[in-house]
């Protein structure tokens, strides 16, 4: 929307506010894609209506639906569509001005056919109209005004049309007379008869209103026939043929219950093939207000139910009545939906073509600068939280775009071009905006960039202001329940003692609901029935590695006042919440408050090892399916997990379906080792200073060499050596660069606590997976990083053993067998509790007896000991 001065300010010039127009008409080239699609659909409907009008028909035997609903969220461009449609039909050549294209040529032909056949009445905006306004008289007055002022009509040769005296003499006066008569009668039909008048006068008025209503519709149809014929004469001549179609645009229909209900009533009362209504309203509000209208009628008439059950029945009746009414007045096929602007189009959006785009401004909006945190060298601007192009190697980015297209996502811009941004999931949520909200975002970012930092404020406060403003706006325009909006505005979003915005997540009011889908399954080799030395009492029946695609992030808000009540955050609200969260976490003193170690559980679930265990001595539920999720580091920002998931999604694209199909047991083990090594390398790439940039190498090294190798065993050994060197190099950089609780510190905790457990039977597919962490004989690499890590493992051996055992208990406790047993035992304590925990301990002991029958595998990883033969006790960990 061009609301800036003609001379656009140069980069770095002082910001000057300019008045904003709420909506105005645009040419085709200046419209956003959702508005273009809506206009094309509207013009197609009007062309079909004109063709149907030309064919004629016996309207007395038809029940017509002559209304179109242009629906969309607040600010989606409904008013802009109506105004642009008027501009297009008044001067289509100016409207379609721009570079020639097949789409533009087809649109020009359509508008040329419609230009003289459509007459737009004066638009009706219901927002300022009084609730008791006579809408019938308002409509008739607009029809009469069209007869009085035909200055926008064009004659048969394209010249401006004017009334001639012969037309007025030949029957136009009769048309005016019929309209005036209908306008005078409208008050009797539309308005209620006053209850305070004399009874006889009131009875006469009721009789008069009934007489008018009895023949109003035939009289209206006859008058509209005359109006269409009269308006067609200056355009098409007096010989008959084509006739003009009148269109009344009605904006803001959903502003009140009275207006909405009366408009539907009006469209049914004055149905005519010569008159069409184009209504602009949000579809959900339209439906909801119609329900409230019928609910109010039931209450006023005394037909509403009593009590909570009666109220539910009343609401159900009102909902059915509203659905039936809308289906008759506005069938589903008569609705034009305006979708939000897609994120890639929003990224390129400028309010004025002379200005920079939104993406360019976001690249100038600085994030907090920290002297100690490891994130600062790579996360410099707000765009770095949205666009991942600089965080991915070109080959990885290309594979990820291929994955998006294979999933059926409509990312026309996300092709192989290197100059296109690669918007991460959170960024796509935040930038999927209605047109007016997108304009507000552009102005907010532009204001902060051109104004510069305020005196004495810390770098990054401008980014906080933009994210906070957008989050509050998203909350206000969402369909969240009142309690959720209140808590977000006043409990979670608040100011600290210095007046700075912070997020208060004390009590964890927001949790993350993970959405994944299965990509493929790698089945392990069948287990040897007699190889574990436990007989028939316990054995592993099967093992699989499940590779999952991480699809989206859904945040769920839990009510802090009423336990058990929760509401999922809409996509736009969740997107801006996560962006604000990351901005606040990047300050040297993070401004996300929590009483827990981590304010949010953000770990994505992308890999799982699933074991089927038979524990014969576990009474009641001997068959247990235990799932062990592969856990990445517990980072504190969403952007880190976004890079991890995007790189892994790209890696899964490179893994063909044939790769996951194992030939024999040995081959499956090799493939599982490769996936495990790739997972560790992916984690290390995100944990390191570059924050991403995972390189797959080529035919000679890296993950690509394994995928292209003819002999998987040899290529895998070289790749595992590369991964060990990567881990060792990361350990060295942690020792040199880490400054407290930062991303490198988090990586150190993962390498120390999680990596040695990664190769144990709980997560591994085969016993030889421990080779990934065995440093072969030879000179030490990476400045002694690997030796330092091994020293940490040896010091933490008892703790690692305890963590491993607790992980097994948690997996068994989450299993469906455990859930079934808890349900069977009930919620009581005492003996039921003892029975359940006895079963749990039996299953855990059976697991360790089966998988550790050759000795403690943790000792071979941590202490470098040779596994001993014979059954091992679960208490003998070093």
C-alpha positions in Angstrom: 0.0 0.0 0.0 1.7 3.2 -1.2 1.4 5.6 1.8 4.9 6.9 1.8 6.0 10.2 0.2 6.9 10.2 -3.5 10.6 10.7 -2.7 11.5 7.6 -0.7 14.0 8.2 2.1 17.5 7.1 1.5 19.1 4.4 3.6 20.1 5.7 7.0 17.9 8.8 6.7 15.7 9.9 9.6 12.4 8.0 10.0 9.4 10.2 9.2 5.9 8.8 10.0 3.3 9.0 7.3 -0.5 8.7 7.5 -1.8 5.3 6.7 -4.9 4.6 4.6 -7.0 1.7 5.9 -7.7 0.4 2.3 -7.7 1.7 -1.2 -7.9 0.4 -4.8 -4.8 -1.0 -6.4 -3.8 -2.0 -9.9 -3.3 -5.6 -10.7 0.5 -5.4 -10.5 0.4 -4.0 -7.0 -1.9 -6.5 -5.5 -0.8 -9.4 -3.3 -1.4 -12.9 -4.5 -4.4 -13.8 -2.2 -6.2 -10.7 -3.4 -5.4 -11.5 -7.0 -6.9 -14.9 -6.7 -10.0 -13.6 -5.0 -10.5 -11.0 -7.7 -10.1 -13.6 -10.5 -12.7 -15.8 -8.7 -15.0 -12.8 -8.3 -14.8 -11.8 -12.0 -15.5 -15.4 -13.0 -18.6 -15.4 -10.9 -19.8 -12.1 -12.3 -19.2 -13.2 -15.8 -21.2 -16.4 -15.2 -24.0 -14.3 -13.6 -24.1 -12.0 -16.7 -24.3 -15.0 -19.0 -27.2 -16.4 -16.9 -28.9 -13.0 -16.8 -28.7 -12.9 -20.6 -30.4 -16.2 -20.9 -33.3 -14.9 -18.8 -35.7 -17.3 -17.1 -39.0 -17.4 -15.2 -37.9 -15.9 -11.9 -41.3 -16.6 -10.4 -40.6 -20.3 -10.4 -37.0 -20.0 -9.1 -35.6 -19.5 -5.6 -32.4 -17.6 -6.4 -29.2 -17.3 -4.4 -27.6 -14.1 -5.6 -25.0 -13.4 -2.9 -21.3 -14.0 -2.8 -19.3 -14.0 0.4 -15.7 -12.7 0.3 -14.3 -14.2 3.6 -11.0 -13.8 5.3 -9.4 -12.9 8.6 -9.3 -9.3 9.8 -7.0 -7.3 7.5 -6.8 -10.0 4.8 -7.7 -7.5 2.1 -11.5 -7.9 1.7 -12.1 -4.1 1.4 -9.1 -3.8 -0.9 -10.6 -6.5 -3.1 -14.0 -4.6 -3.4 -12.3 -1.3 -4.1 -10.0 -2.8 -6.7 -12.9 -4.6 -8.4 -14.6 -1.2 -8.9 -11.4 0.3 -10.3 -11.0 -2.7 -12.7 -14.5 -2.5 -14.0 -14.4 1.3 -14.5 -11.1 1.4 -16.3 -9.8 -2.0 -17.0 -6.9 -0.8 -19.3 -5.4 1.2 -16.5 -6.0 -1.7 -14.0 -4.1 -4.3 -16.0 -1.2 -2.1 -16.9 2.1 -4.0 -16.6 4.4 -6.4 -18.4 2.4 -8.6 -20.8 1.7 -12.2 -19.7 -0.9 -14.9 -20.6 -2.6 -14.4 -17.2 -2.9 -10.7 -17.8 -4.2 -11.2 -21.4 -6.9 -13.6 -20.1 -7.8 -11.1 -17.4 -8.0 -8.2 -19.9 -10.5 -10.2 -22.1 -12.7 -10.9 -19.1 -12.7 -7.3 -17.9 -13.4 -6.0 -21.4 -16.5 -8.3 -21.5 -17.6 -7.2 -18.0 -16.9 -3.5 -18.2 -20.2 -2.4 -19.7 -22.3 -5.3 -18.3 -21.6 -4.6 -14.6 -22.8 -1.6 -12.6 -21.5 -1.3 -9.1 -23.8 0.5 -6.7 -22.5 2.8 -4.0 -20.7 0.5 -1.5 -22.5 -0.1 1.8 -20.2 -0.1 4.9 -22.1 -1.6 7.8 -19.7 -0.6 10.5 -20.9 3.1 10.8 -24.5 2.2 10.0 -26.9 2.4 13.1 -28.1 -0.9 14.3 -31.7 -0.1 13.6 -31.1 1.3 10.1 -33.6 0.4 7.3 -31.4 -1.7 5.1 -34.2 -2.3 2.5 -34.6 1.5 2.0 -30.8 1.9 1.9 -30.6 -0.6 -1.0 -33.5 1.0 -2.9 -32.0 4.4 -2.5 -28.7 3.2 -4.0 -30.5 1.6 -7.0 -32.3 5.0 -7.6 -28.9 6.8 -7.3 -27.6 4.6 -10.1 -30.4 5.7 -12.3 -29.8 9.3 -11.4 -26.0 9.2 -12.1 -25.0 6.9 -15.0 -21.8 8.9 -15.5 -19.6 5.8 -15.3 -21.5 3.9 -18.0 -20.0 3.5 -21.5 -22.0 3.3 -24.6 -21.8 0.7 -27.4 -18.9 2.5 -29.0 -17.1 3.0 -25.7 -18.0 6.7 -25.3 -19.4 8.0 -22.1 -23.2 7.3 -22.0 -25.8 9.9 -21.1 -29.6 9.8 -20.8 -31.5 11.1 -23.8 -34.8 12.8 -23.7 -36.3 10.0 -25.8 -35.4 7.4 -23.2 -37.0 9.5 -20.4 -40.1 9.9 -22.5 -40.4 6.2 -23.4 -40.7 4.8 -19.9 -37.8 5.8 -17.6 -40.3 7.8 -15.6 -42.2 4.7 -14.8 -39.0 3.1 -13.5 -38.4 6.0 -11.1 -42.0 5.8 -10.0 -41.8 2.2 -9.1 -38.7 2.7 -7.1 -40.1 5.6 -5.2 -43.2 3.6 -4.4 -41.0 0.7 -3.1 -38.9 3.1 -1.0 -42.0 4.5 0.7 -43.3 1.0 1.4 -40.0 -0.1 2.8 -40.6 1.3 6.2 -43.8 -0.7 6.7 -42.1 -3.9 5.7 -38.8 -3.5 7.5 -39.5 -1.7 10.8 -41.5 -3.1 13.7 -45.0 -1.7 14.4 -44.7 0.6 17.5 -46.4 -1.0 20.5 -47.5 2.3 22.1 -49.9 3.4 19.3 -53.6 3.1 19.5 -54.9 -0.4 19.0 -57.0 0.5 15.9 -54.2 2.4 14.3 -51.8 -0.3 15.0 -54.1 -2.9 13.5 -54.5 -0.8 10.4 -50.7 -0.5 10.1 -50.3 -4.3 10.5 -52.9 -4.9 7.7 -51.1 -2.3 5.5 -47.7 -4.0 6.1 -49.2 -7.4 5.3 -50.6 -6.1 2.1 -47.3 -4.6 1.1 -45.4 -7.7 2.0 -47.8 -10.0 0.0 -47.0 -8.4 -3.3 -43.6 -6.8 -2.6 -41.4 -9.5 -4.2 -43.3 -9.5 -7.5 -43.3 -5.7 -7.6 -39.6 -5.6 -6.7 -38.7 -8.1 -9.4 -40.7 -6.1 -11.9 -39.0 -2.9 -10.9 -35.6 -4.5 -11.1 -36.4 -5.7 -14.6 -37.3 -2.1 -15.6 -34.1 -0.8 -13.9 -31.9 -3.2 -15.8 -33.6 -2.4 -19.1 -33.4 1.3 -18.4 -29.7 1.2 -17.5 -28.9 -1.0 -20.5 -30.3 1.5 -23.0 -27.4 3.9 -23.0 -24.9 1.1 -23.1 -26.4 -1.4 -25.6 -29.2 0.6 -27.2 -33.0 0.2 -27.1 -33.2 -2.9 -29.2 -33.0 -5.2 -26.2 -30.3 -8.0 -26.0 -27.8 -7.7 -23.2 -28.8 -6.2 -19.9 -26.9 -4.6 -17.0 -26.2 -6.6 -13.8 -26.3 -4.5 -10.6 -23.8 -5.4 -7.9 -24.1 -4.0 -4.3 -20.8 -4.5 -2.3 -21.5 -4.7 1.4 -18.4 -4.4 3.7 -18.0 -5.2 7.3 -21.0 -7.4 7.5 -19.8 -9.2 10.6 -19.6 -6.0 12.8 -22.8 -6.7 14.7 -25.5 -9.4 15.1 -28.3 -7.1 13.9 -26.5 -6.1 10.7 -25.5 -9.6 9.8 -29.0 -11.2 10.4 -30.7 -8.4 8.6 -28.4 -8.5 5.6 -29.2 -12.2 5.1 -32.9 -11.4 5.5 -32.5 -8.6 2.9 -30.8 -10.8 0.3 -33.6 -13.4 0.6 -36.3 -10.7 0.4 -35.0 -9.0 -2.8 -33.6 -11.9 -4.7 -33.4 -11.0 -8.4 -31.2 -12.2 -11.2 -30.5 -8.5 -12.0 -29.1 -7.8 -8.6 -26.2 -9.4 -6.9 -24.7 -8.8 -3.4 -21.0 -9.2 -2.7 -20.6 -9.5 1.1 -17.3 -9.0 2.9 -17.0 -10.7 6.3 -15.0 -13.2 8.2 -16.6 -16.6 7.7 -16.1 -17.8 11.3 -17.6 -14.5 12.7 -20.4 -14.8 10.2 -21.3 -18.3 11.3 -20.9 -17.4 15.0 -23.1 -14.2 14.8 -25.8 -16.1 13.0 -25.8 -18.7 15.8 -26.1 -15.9 18.4 -29.0 -14.3 16.4 -31.0 -17.5 16.5 -30.0 -18.2 20.1 -31.3 -14.7 21.1 -34.6 -15.3 19.2 -35.1 -18.6 21.1 -34.4 -16.8 24.4 -36.8 -13.9 23.6 -39.6 -16.2 22.5 -39.2 -18.2 25.7 -38.2 -21.4 23.8 -34.7 -21.6 25.3 -33.9 -24.5 27.6 -33.3 -24.2 31.3 -30.2 -25.3 33.1 -26.8 -26.2 31.6 -28.3 -29.1 29.5 -31.1 -26.8 28.2 -28.6 -24.2 27.3 -26.5 -26.7 25.3 -29.7 -27.8 23.5 -30.6 -24.2 22.7 -27.1 -23.6 21.3 -27.3 -26.8 19.2 -30.7 -25.7 17.7 -29.3 -22.2 17.0 -26.2 -23.8 15.3 -28.4 -26.0 13.0 -30.6 -23.0 12.1 -27.6 -20.9 11.3 -26.0 -23.6 9.2 -29.3 -24.1 7.2 -29.8 -20.4 6.7 -26.2 -19.8 5.5 -26.4 -22.8 3.2 -29.5 -21.4 1.5 -28.3 -17.8 1.3 -24.6 -18.4 0.8 -24.0 -22.0 -0.5 -20.4 -23.2 0.1 -19.6 -22.7 -3.6 -20.6 -19.1 -3.4 -17.8 -18.2 -1.0 -14.5 -16.6 -2.0 -11.8 -17.1 0.6 -8.9 -14.8 1.0 -6.0 -16.7 2.4 -3.1 -15.0 4.3 -0.1 -13.9 2.4 2.4 -16.7 2.0 5.7 -16.3 3.9 8.0 -16.1 0.9 5.8 -13.3 -0.6 5.8 -11.6 2.7 9.6 -11.7 2.8 9.8 -9.8 -0.5 7.0 -7.4 0.4 7.5 -3.6 0.2 4.7 -1.1 0.9 6.3 1.1 -1.7 8.3 -0.2 -4.6 10.8 2.5 -4.0 11.5 1.1 -0.6 13.4 -1.9 0.6 11.5 -5.2 1.1 10.6 -6.7 4.5 13.5 -9.2 4.2 16.0 -6.5 3.5 14.8 -4.5 6.5 14.9 -7.6 8.7 18.6 -8.0 7.7 19.3 -4.6 9.1 17.4 -5.1 12.4 20.1 -6.1 14.9 19.9 -8.8 17.5 21.5 -8.5 21.0 25.3 -8.5 20.9 27.0 -10.5 23.6 30.6 -10.4 24.5 30.6 -13.9 26.0 27.8 -16.0 24.3 28.9 -18.2 21.4 25.8 -17.3 19.4 26.8 -13.8 18.6 29.2 -14.4 15.7 26.5 -16.0 13.5 23.2 -14.6 14.8 23.5 -10.9 14.0 20.2 -9.8 12.6 16.5 -10.7 13.0 16.6 -12.3 9.6 19.1 -14.9 10.9 16.3 -16.3 13.1 14.0 -16.8 10.1 16.2 -17.4 7.0 18.5 -20.5 7.3 20.2 -20.1 3.9 23.5 -19.0 5.6 23.3 -21.8 8.1 23.2 -24.6 5.5 25.7 -25.9 2.9 24.3 -25.6 -0.6 23.9 -29.3 -1.1 22.0 -29.6 2.2 19.8 -26.7 1.3 19.0 -28.2 -2.1 18.0 -31.5 -0.5 15.8 -29.8 2.0 13.9 -27.9 -0.7 13.4 -31.2 -2.5 11.9 -32.6 0.7 9.5 -29.7 1.0 8.3 -30.3 -2.6 8.0 -34.0 -2.1 5.8 -33.4 1.0 3.4 -31.4 -1.2 4.2 -28.1 0.3 3.3 -25.1 -1.9 6.7 -23.4 -1.8 7.0 -22.2 -5.3 9.8 -19.8 -4.3 11.7 -22.5 -2.4 13.4 -23.9 -5.5 17.1 -24.5 -6.2 18.0 -20.9 -6.7 20.8 -19.9 -4.4 19.5 -16.3 -4.0 16.2 -17.3 -2.5 15.8 -17.4 1.3 15.2 -20.6 3.1 12.6 -19.9 5.7 12.5 -22.2 8.7 9.2 -23.5 10.1 8.9 -20.9 12.9 9.6 -18.1 10.4 7.0 -19.4 8.1 4.5 -19.4 10.9 5.3 -15.8 11.9 5.3 -14.5 8.3 2.0 -16.1 7.2 0.1 -12.9 7.7 -3.1 -11.1 6.6 -2.2 -8.2 4.2 -2.9 -5.4 6.7 -0.8 -7.1 9.4 2.0 -7.6 6.9 1.9 -3.9 6.2 2.0 -3.2 9.9 5.1 -5.4 10.3 6.8 -3.7 7.4 6.2 -0.3 9.0 7.3 -1.4 12.4 10.6 -2.9 11.1 11.2 0.1 8.9 10.6 2.5 11.8 13.1 0.7 14.0 15.8 0.5 11.3 15.5 4.1 10.2 15.1 5.6 13.6 18.2 3.9 15.0 18.7 2.9 18.7 17.3 5.1 21.4 19.7 6.8 23.7 21.3 4.5 26.3 19.4 1.4 25.2 21.1 -2.0 24.7 21.5 -3.4 21.2 18.6 -5.7 20.4 15.8 -3.7 22.1 14.5 -2.7 18.7 14.1 -6.4 17.8 12.3 -7.0 21.1 9.9 -4.2 20.4 9.0 -5.5 16.9 8.5 -9.1 18.1 6.5 -8.0 21.1 4.3 -5.7 19.0 3.6 -8.5 16.5 3.0 -11.1 19.3 0.5 -8.9 21.1 -1.3 -8.2 17.8 -1.4 -11.9 16.9 -2.9 -12.6 20.4 -5.6 -9.9 20.0 -6.6 -11.1 16.5 -6.6 -14.8 17.3 -9.5 -17.1 18.4 -7.9 -17.9 21.7 -10.2 -18.1 24.7 -10.4 -15.1 27.0 -8.4 -16.7 29.8 -5.6 -17.6 27.4 -5.3 -14.1 26.0 -5.3 -12.6 29.5 -2.5 -14.9 30.7 -0.4 -14.3 27.6 -0.8 -10.5 27.8 -0.5 -10.0 31.6 1.1 -13.1 33.1 3.7 -14.4 30.5 4.5 -11.1 28.7 5.5 -8.6 31.3 8.1 -6.0 32.2 11.0 -6.5 34.6 12.1 -4.0 37.3 13.8 -1.9 34.6 10.8 -1.7 32.4 12.2 -4.1 29.8 10.1 -6.8 28.2 10.6 -10.4 29.5 8.9 -13.7 29.2 7.8 -15.2 32.6 7.6 -19.0 32.1 7.6 -19.8 35.8 5.6 -22.9 36.3 6.0 -23.9 32.6 2.7 -22.5 31.4 3.7 -23.3 27.8 4.7 -26.7 26.6 5.7 -28.0 23.2 3.6 -30.5 21.4 5.7 -32.3 18.8 4.4 -33.3 15.4 6.4 -35.9 13.5 5.7 -38.5 10.8 7.4 -41.7 10.0 10.0 -41.5 7.2 11.4 -45.1 7.3 12.2 -48.1 9.5 15.5 -49.9 9.7 15.0 -53.4 11.1 17.7 -55.0 13.1 18.9 -58.6 12.6 16.8 -61.3 14.3 18.1 -62.2 17.8 19.6 -65.5 18.7 17.1 -67.4 20.9 19.8 -69.0 23.0 22.5 -66.5 22.8 21.6 -64.4 25.9 21.9 -67.2 28.4 18.5 -66.5 30.0 16.5 -69.3 28.6 12.8 -68.6 27.9 12.4 -66.1 30.8 13.5 -63.0 28.8 14.7 -62.2 25.3 14.6 -59.4 22.8 12.2 -60.4 20.1 13.0 -57.6 17.6 14.7 -54.2 17.3 14.0 -51.3 14.9 15.3 -47.8 14.3 12.5 -45.4 13.4 13.5 -42.4 11.4 10.9 -39.6 11.6 10.4 -36.3 9.8 9.9 -33.4 12.1 6.9 -31.5 10.7 5.9 -28.6 12.9 6.0 -27.0 16.3 2.7 -26.6 18.2 2.8 -24.7 21.5 0.1 -25.5 24.1 -0.8 -23.0 26.8 -1.8 -24.5 30.2 -4.1 -22.5 32.5 -2.2 -21.5 35.6 -5.4 -20.8 37.5 -7.5 -23.8 36.6 -5.4 -27.1 36.3 -6.4 -29.3 33.3 -7.5 -26.5 31.1 -5.3 -25.8 28.1 -5.4 -24.2 24.6 -3.1 -24.7 21.6 -1.5 -21.5 20.4 -2.5 -20.5 16.8 0.3 -20.7 14.3 0.9 -17.0 14.1 0.9 -16.6 17.9 3.2 -19.5 18.4 5.6 -18.2 15.6 6.0 -14.8 17.1 6.3 -16.2 20.7 9.2 -18.4 19.6 10.9 -15.5 17.8 10.6 -13.3 20.8 11.8 -16.1 23.1 15.0 -16.5 21.0 15.6 -12.7 20.9 15.3 -12.5 24.7 17.6 -15.6 25.2 20.3 -14.0 23.1 20.9 -11.1 25.6 24.0 -11.5 27.8 21.6 -11.8 30.6 18.7 -13.8 29.1 15.3 -12.3 29.9 13.3 -15.5 29.9 12.3 -16.2 33.5 11.8 -19.7 34.9 12.1 -21.5 38.2 13.4 -24.6 36.4 16.7 -25.3 34.7 15.0 -25.0 31.3 11.9 -22.9 30.7 10.7 -25.0 27.7 11.2 -28.6 26.6 12.2 -28.0 23.0 13.9 -31.3 22.0 12.5 -32.7 18.7 11.8 -36.4 18.4 13.3 -37.4 15.2 14.9 -40.8 15.9 13.9 -43.7 18.1 15.0 -47.3 18.7 12.1 -49.6 19.5 12.7 -52.9 21.2 10.2 -55.7 21.7 11.1 -57.5 25.0 9.6 -60.6 26.4 10.0 -60.8 30.2 8.4 -64.1 31.2 8.7 -63.4 35.0 6.8 -60.1 34.8 3.3 -61.1 35.8 0.4 -59.7 33.9 2.3 -57.9 31.1 5.3 -59.9 29.9 5.4 -58.3 26.4 6.8 -54.8 26.5 7.6 -52.5 23.6 10.2 -50.0 24.9 10.9 -46.9 22.9 14.2 -45.0 23.4 14.3 -41.6 21.8 17.6 -40.2 20.6 18.2 -37.0 22.6 20.0 -34.0 21.2 21.6 -31.3 23.5 19.2 -29.3 25.6 19.7 -26.0 23.8 17.8 -23.0 25.0 16.6 -21.5 21.7 14.3 -22.7 19.0 16.7 -21.6 16.2 19.2 -24.3 17.2 16.7 -27.1 17.0 15.4 -25.7 13.7 18.8 -26.0 12.1 19.2 -29.5 13.5 15.8 -30.7 12.2 16.3 -29.0 8.8 19.7 -30.6 8.3 18.3 -34.0 9.4 15.3 -33.6 7.1 17.7 -33.0 4.2 19.7 -36.0 5.2 16.6 -38.2 5.1 16.0 -37.0 1.6 19.4 -38.4 0.6 18.7 -41.7 2.3 16.8 -43.6 -0.4 14.2 -46.1 0.4 16.5 -48.8 -0.8 19.1 -47.8 1.8 16.8 -48.5 4.7 15.9 -51.9 3.3 18.4 -54.2 4.9 19.7 -57.3 3.1 21.1 -59.4 5.9 21.8 -58.8 9.6 25.4 -57.6 9.0 24.3 -55.1 6.4 21.5 -53.7 8.7 24.1 -53.2 11.4 26.4 -51.2 9.1 23.5 -49.0 7.9 22.5 -48.4 11.5 26.1 -47.4 12.4 26.1 -45.0 9.5 22.9 -43.3 10.7 24.3 -43.1 14.2 27.5 -41.5 13.0 25.6 -39.0 10.8 23.4 -38.1 13.8 26.4 -37.3 15.9 28.0 -35.3 13.2 24.8 -33.3 12.7 24.6 -32.5 16.4 28.2 -31.4 16.4 27.7 -29.1 13.5 24.9 -27.3 15.3 26.8 -27.3 18.7 29.9 -25.8 17.1 30.6 -22.1 16.5 29.4 -22.1 12.9 25.9 -23.1 14.1 25.1 -25.5 11.3 27.0 -25.7 8.0 26.9 -29.6 8.1 29.0 -30.7 5.2 28.3 -34.1 3.6 31.7 -34.2 1.9 32.2 -35.9 -1.5 33.0 -39.4 -2.9 36.2 -39.6 -0.8 35.1 -38.4 2.6 32.0 -37.5 4.6 28.5 -38.9 4.6 28.3 -38.7 0.8 31.2 -41.1 0.5 29.3 -43.8 2.4 26.1 -43.3 0.4 28.1 -43.7 -2.9 30.5 -46.5 -1.7 30.4 -49.9 -3.3 31.8 -51.4 -0.1 29.9 -50.0 2.9 32.2 -51.5 5.6 35.4 -49.7 4.4 33.7 -46.4 3.8 32.0 -46.5 7.1 35.2 -47.0 9.1 36.7 -43.9 7.4 33.5 -41.9 8.1 33.5 -42.9 11.8 37.1 -41.8 12.0 36.0 -38.4 10.6 33.1 -38.1 13.1 35.5 -38.9 16.0 37.8 -36.1 14.7 34.8 -33.8 14.6 33.9 -34.6 18.2 37.5 -34.1 19.3 37.7 -30.8 17.5 34.5 -29.6 19.2 35.9 -30.6 22.6 39.0 -28.5 22.0 36.9 -25.5 20.9 34.7 -25.9 24.0 37.8 -25.7 26.2 39.1 -22.6 24.3 35.9 -20.6 23.6 33.2 -21.6 26.1 32.3 -18.8 28.5 29.8 -20.1 31.0 26.3 -21.3 30.2 26.3 -20.9 26.4 25.8 -23.2 23.4 29.3 -24.7 23.7 28.7 -25.4 27.4 25.4 -27.2 26.4 27.4 -29.2 23.8 29.9 -30.2 26.5 27.1 -31.6 28.7 25.7 -33.6 25.8 29.1 -35.1 24.9 29.8 -36.0 28.5 26.4 -37.4 29.5 24.7 -38.5 26.3 27.3 -39.5 23.7 28.6 -42.6 25.6 25.0 -43.9 26.0 24.3 -43.3 22.3 26.2 -46.5 21.3 24.7 -48.8 24.0 22.1 -51.4 23.2 19.2 -49.1 24.2 19.8 -46.9 21.1 22.1 -49.0 18.9 20.8 -51.6 16.5 23.8 -53.9 16.9 26.6 -54.6 19.4 29.4 -53.3 17.1 28.0 -49.7 17.3 30.5 -49.0 20.1 33.2 -48.8 17.4 32.2 -45.2 16.8 33.7 -44.1 20.1 36.8 -46.3 20.1 39.8 -44.3 19.2 42.1 -46.5 17.1 45.8 -46.8 17.9 47.9 -44.0 16.6 48.8 -40.4 17.4 46.2 -38.2 19.2 44.3 -35.7 17.1 42.7 -32.3 17.6 44.9 -31.1 20.4 44.0 -33.9 22.8 40.3 -33.3 22.6 39.4 -37.0 22.5 41.6 -37.9 25.4 40.0 -35.1 27.5 36.5 -36.5 26.7 37.6 -40.0 27.6 38.9 -38.7 30.9 35.5 -37.1 31.6 33.7 -40.4 30.8 35.9 -42.3 33.2 35.3 -39.8 36.0 31.5 -39.9 35.3 31.3 -43.7 35.0 29.0 -44.3 38.1 26.8 -41.4 37.1 26.5 -42.7 33.5 25.5 -46.1 34.8 22.8 -44.6 36.9 21.5 -42.5 34.0 21.4 -45.5 31.8 19.4 -47.5 34.3 17.0 -44.6 34.8 16.6 -44.2 31.0 15.5 -47.9 30.8 13.0 -47.4 33.6 11.6 -44.4 31.9 11.2 -46.2 28.6 9.4 -49.1 30.2 7.2 -46.8 32.2 6.1 -45.0 29.0 5.3 -48.3 27.2 1.7 -49.3 26.4 2.1 -52.4 28.6 2.8 -50.1 31.6 -0.2 -48.0 30.8 -2.5 -51.0 30.5 -1.2 -52.4 33.9 -1.8 -49.0 35.6 -5.3 -48.9 34.3 -6.0 -52.4 35.4 -4.7 -51.7 38.9 -6.6 -48.5 39.3 -5.5 -45.2 40.9 -5.3 -46.5 44.5 -2.1 -46.9 46.4 -1.0 -49.7 48.7 -0.9 -53.1 47.1 -1.7 -51.8 43.6 1.4 -49.5 43.8 3.6 -52.3 45.1 2.4 -54.6 42.3 3.1 -52.1 39.6 6.6 -51.2 40.8 7.4 -54.8 41.3 6.5 -55.5 37.7 8.6 -52.5 36.6 11.7 -53.7 38.4 11.2 -57.2 37.0 11.1 -55.9 33.4 14.1 -53.6 33.9 16.2 -56.5 35.4 15.1 -58.7 32.5 16.3 -56.0 30.0 19.8 -55.8 31.5 20.1 -59.5 31.8 19.3 -59.9 28.1 21.4 -57.0 26.6 24.3 -57.2 28.9 24.8 -61.0 28.9 28.4 -60.6 27.5 29.3 -58.1 30.2 28.8 -54.4 30.8 28.9 -52.5 27.5 29.3 -49.2 29.3 32.7 -50.4 30.7 34.0 -51.1 27.2 33.1 -47.6 26.1 34.1 -45.6 29.1 37.0 -47.6 30.5 38.1 -49.4 27.4 37.7 -52.8 29.0 37.1 -56.0 27.1 33.6 -57.3 27.6 33.6 -60.3 29.9 31.5 -63.4 29.3 28.6 -64.5 31.4 25.5 -62.8 32.7 26.0 -59.4 34.3 24.2 -58.0 37.2 22.7 -54.6 36.8 24.5 -53.4 40.0 28.0 -54.0 38.7 28.4 -50.9 36.7 31.8 -49.1 37.2 
